[in-house]
Amino acid sequence: MPRIQVYLPDDLYRAVKERGLPASALLQEAVRVELRRLQLLEATDEYVAGITAEAGEPSPTDLAWAQALVRRVTQHAGKAAS
């Protein structure tokens, strides 16, 4: 398995050591999660581009409706998490 050197700020280094966490496993998982997040963002961009090519750009009314929906969903999710 290839190795790389990673630098952590002092506070993160201390927290990992104090808790006895497996730094290598944590960093591997963090990299996997970030790579998956980037893949999903790319797939989303491709999907939106395809929809836009098929249906055209959304109107200002469509955008306002979507933004209002996002606000409602976000507020609902915030209340559910409390």
N, C-alpha and C positions, 0 to 999 in steps of 0.2 A: 504494500500500500504506500503510495507516495506521501511525503510529509511536506508540510509548509509551516512556516513560522508565523504566529499570530501575536499581535501586541494588544494587550488589554489595558485600559486606564487603571490606575491604582485601585480605585474604589471597586471596580468589577473584579479585579484579581483577588482582592481581599474577601469579597463576598463569596466568590466561588470556593476559595480555600477554607473560609470559616464554616461553610456549610458542607464541605467535603464532597462537592459536586464533581462529576466526571467531565472535566472541561472539554476533552476531545469529543465525547458523545454529544454534549450540548452544542458545540460549534457545528458538528456535522448535521445535527437536526435543524439548527438555525439556517444553515446554507440550503438544505433541502426545502425548507418552508419558503425561503425567499425565492428560490428558483421556481417553485410551484406557483407562488404569487405572481411572479413575472410572466409565466406561461399563461396564467388565467387572464391577466391584463392584456396580453397580446391577442389571445383568443377573443376577448371582449371587443377590442378595437377592430379586429377583422369582422366580427359579427355586426357591429354597428356600421362599419363601412359598407357591408353587403346590404343591410337594410336601407341605408341612406341611398345607395345606388339604385335600389329597387323602388323605393317610395319617395325619394327626394328629401331635401332638407326640411326639418320641422319648422312650422310657422311660429311666430312669437307667441300665439295663443297656445299651441301645443307645448312649447317650452315652459310657459307659465303653469300650465296644468301639471306637467311632469314635476316641476320644482315644488309645487304645492303638495303633490302626492308624496314626494320624498320627505318633505317636512313632517307630514302627518305620520308616515311610517317611522321616521326617526324618533319623533316624540312618543309614539306608542311603544317602540322598543325600549326607549329610556325609562318609561314608566314601568314596563314589565320587568326590567332589570333591577328596579329599586326594591 
